[in-house]
Amino acid sequence: GILENLGMNESFWKNKKILITGHTGFKGSWLTIWLKKLGADITGFSKSVPTNPSLFETVNIEKDIKSIIGDIQNYELLKETIKKCQPEIIFHMAAQSLVRKSYEDPLETFSTNIMGTANVLEAIKMSEKTRVVINVTSDKCYENREWLHSYREKDTIGGHDPYSASKGASELVISSYRKSFFSHLSGIRLASARAGNVIGGGDWAKDRIVPDCIRAIRSDTPI
């Protein structure tokens, strides 16, 4: 199938216990769709459905997965969820993801993106089965030098606006947990993926390039 052609091995993912935080968001919804098609046993943990309409509700992603509505700032609920579902692989995608909102509510942004990440990594200690953790952060985690070339993995972490700063700080949390608790002796592999802007169907979020263009065209206003 098409997912096999993309390098996603069905035999590897079939019946794997997966936890996805932020599974109701745009990226989280697509990841859940793909892993469902590959036969994974998925538990989702998310604060809410972030947009109306949403990809999550439009294609009924909640069917055939365990969907838990909870805030990653709630450490006890997160810990109990991980302890109960014992995921082998965790994708941590739950976040406050909007730059403009980070100016309006910096405390919520810092709390969600920094302490939310710390809560996930701390809660993993309660799991006997977890082997791989992928934290999805952002390419905004780098100090903005206004370079013409792309940023590289070893460039300085930073960020001017609260969103970018929170992503840089979450990278430091990840690095600290990797070095302090999840060494090669721990049996858990911890990595971060610094994603840039992603485009695709079912994106109704605010301040997004393609959705904003479509909204402008439909309302006959300048892009």
C-alpha positions in Angstrom: 0.0 0.0 0.0 0.9 3.7 -0.1 2.1 3.7 3.5 4.5 0.8 2.8 5.8 2.9 -0.1 6.5 5.7 2.3 8.7 3.4 4.3 6.2 2.6 7.1 6.5 -1.1 7.8 3.1 -2.7 8.5 4.6 -5.7 10.2 6.5 -3.5 12.6 3.5 -1.3 13.6 0.8 -3.9 13.7 -0.6 -4.3 17.2 2.2 -2.0 18.6 0.9 -0.1 21.7 1.2 3.6 20.8 0.5 6.8 22.8 0.0 10.0 20.9 -0.4 13.2 22.8 -2.2 15.9 20.8 -3.9 13.3 18.7 -6.9 15.7 18.0 -4.7 18.3 16.3 -3.9 18.6 12.6 -0.5 16.7 12.7 -1.7 14.3 15.5 -4.8 13.4 13.5 -2.8 12.5 10.4 -0.4 10.5 12.4 -3.3 8.6 14.1 -4.9 7.9 10.7 -1.6 6.4 9.3 -0.9 4.3 12.4 -4.5 3.0 12.5 -4.2 1.9 8.9 -1.0 0.0 9.9 -2.9 -1.8 12.7 -1.4 -0.1 15.7 -3.1 -0.2 19.1 -3.5 3.6 19.7 -4.2 5.6 22.8 -4.7 9.4 22.3 -4.3 12.0 25.0 -5.3 15.6 24.2 -6.8 18.6 25.9 -9.6 19.2 23.4 -10.5 19.2 19.7 -8.7 22.5 18.8 -10.7 23.7 15.8 -14.2 23.6 14.4 -14.4 22.0 11.9 -11.5 19.6 12.5 -9.9 16.7 10.8 -10.3 14.6 14.0 -14.1 14.9 13.9 -14.6 15.0 10.1 -13.0 11.5 9.6 -14.2 10.1 12.9 -10.6 9.4 14.1 -12.0 8.5 17.6 -13.4 5.3 16.3 -11.2 2.2 17.1 -8.8 4.1 19.3 -8.8 4.9 23.0 -9.2 8.7 23.1 -8.6 10.5 26.5 -9.4 14.1 26.9 -6.8 15.5 29.4 -4.3 18.3 29.8 -0.6 17.4 29.7 -0.2 19.9 32.5 -2.2 17.4 34.6 0.7 15.1 35.6 -1.3 12.7 37.7 -3.8 11.9 34.9 -0.9 11.6 32.4 1.0 9.3 34.7 -2.0 7.1 35.2 -2.7 7.0 31.5 0.8 5.8 30.7 0.8 3.4 33.5 -2.4 1.9 32.3 -1.8 1.7 28.6 1.9 0.8 28.8 2.8 2.1 25.4 5.9 0.8 23.6 6.2 4.0 21.5 5.1 7.6 22.5 4.7 10.5 20.1 4.5 13.7 22.2 2.8 16.3 20.0 0.5 18.1 22.4 1.4 21.8 22.5 0.4 25.4 22.3 1.4 25.8 18.7 0.5 29.4 17.7 3.0 32.3 17.8 0.4 35.1 18.1 -1.4 33.3 20.9 1.9 33.0 22.8 2.0 36.8 23.0 -1.6 36.9 24.3 -1.0 34.1 26.9 2.7 33.5 27.5 2.2 31.7 30.8 -0.1 29.1 29.2 2.4 28.7 26.3 5.4 28.2 28.7 3.4 25.9 31.0 2.1 23.7 28.2 5.2 23.5 26.1 7.8 23.3 28.8 6.1 21.6 31.8 3.9 19.5 29.5 7.1 18.0 28.0 8.6 17.5 31.4 5.4 15.8 32.6 5.5 13.4 29.7 9.1 12.4 30.3 8.7 12.1 34.0 5.6 9.9 33.6 7.5 7.5 31.4 9.3 6.4 34.5 6.0 4.7 35.4 6.0 2.6 32.2 7.7 -0.8 32.1 7.1 -1.2 28.3 8.1 2.1 26.8 11.1 1.8 24.5 10.9 4.9 22.2 9.8 8.5 22.8 9.6 11.0 19.9 9.0 14.6 21.1 7.9 16.8 18.2 9.0 20.4 18.8 9.6 23.1 16.2 12.2 24.6 13.9 11.4 27.8 15.8 13.5 26.4 18.7 16.6 27.9 17.2 17.9 31.4 18.0 16.7 33.5 15.0 19.7 34.9 13.2 17.8 35.8 10.0 20.1 33.6 8.0 19.3 32.7 4.4 20.3 29.1 4.9 18.4 26.5 7.0 19.2 25.9 10.6 21.2 22.9 11.6 20.8 20.5 14.5 23.8 21.9 16.4 22.9 25.6 16.0 22.2 27.7 19.1 18.8 27.1 20.8 16.8 30.3 21.5 13.7 32.2 20.5 12.5 35.7 20.7 8.7 35.3 21.0 7.2 33.2 23.8 6.3 30.3 21.5 9.8 30.0 20.0 11.4 30.4 23.5 9.1 27.7 24.9 10.2 25.3 22.1 13.8 26.0 22.7 13.3 25.4 26.4 11.5 22.1 25.7 14.5 21.0 23.7 16.6 21.6 26.8 14.2 19.6 28.9 14.4 16.7 26.4 18.3 16.9 26.4 18.4 16.9 30.2 16.1 13.9 30.5 18.1 12.0 27.8 21.4 12.7 29.6 20.1 12.2 33.2 17.6 9.4 32.9 17.4 7.8 29.5 20.9 6.9 28.6 21.8 3.8 26.5 21.5 1.8 29.7 17.9 2.7 30.4 16.3 0.8 27.6 14.5 3.9 26.4 15.4 5.9 23.3 14.5 9.6 23.4 14.6 11.9 20.4 13.2 15.2 19.2 11.9 16.1 15.8 12.1 19.8 15.0 9.2 20.2 12.5 8.7 23.2 10.2 5.4 24.3 8.7 3.4 21.4 7.5 0.7 21.6 4.9 -2.1 19.2 4.1 -5.8 18.5 4.0 -8.0 19.0 7.1 -6.1 22.0 8.5 -8.4 24.6 9.9 -6.0 26.2 12.4 -5.5 29.9 12.8 -2.5 31.7 11.3 -1.7 28.9 8.8 -0.5 29.8 5.3 -2.7 27.6 3.1 -5.9 27.8 5.2 -5.5 31.6 5.4 -5.2 31.8 1.7 -8.3 29.6 1.1 -10.2 31.7 3.7 -9.2 34.9 1.9 -10.2 33.5 -1.5 -13.6 32.3 -0.3 -14.3 35.7 1.3 -12.9 37.6 -1.6 -10.4 39.5 0.6 -6.7 40.1 0.0 -4.3 37.3 0.9 
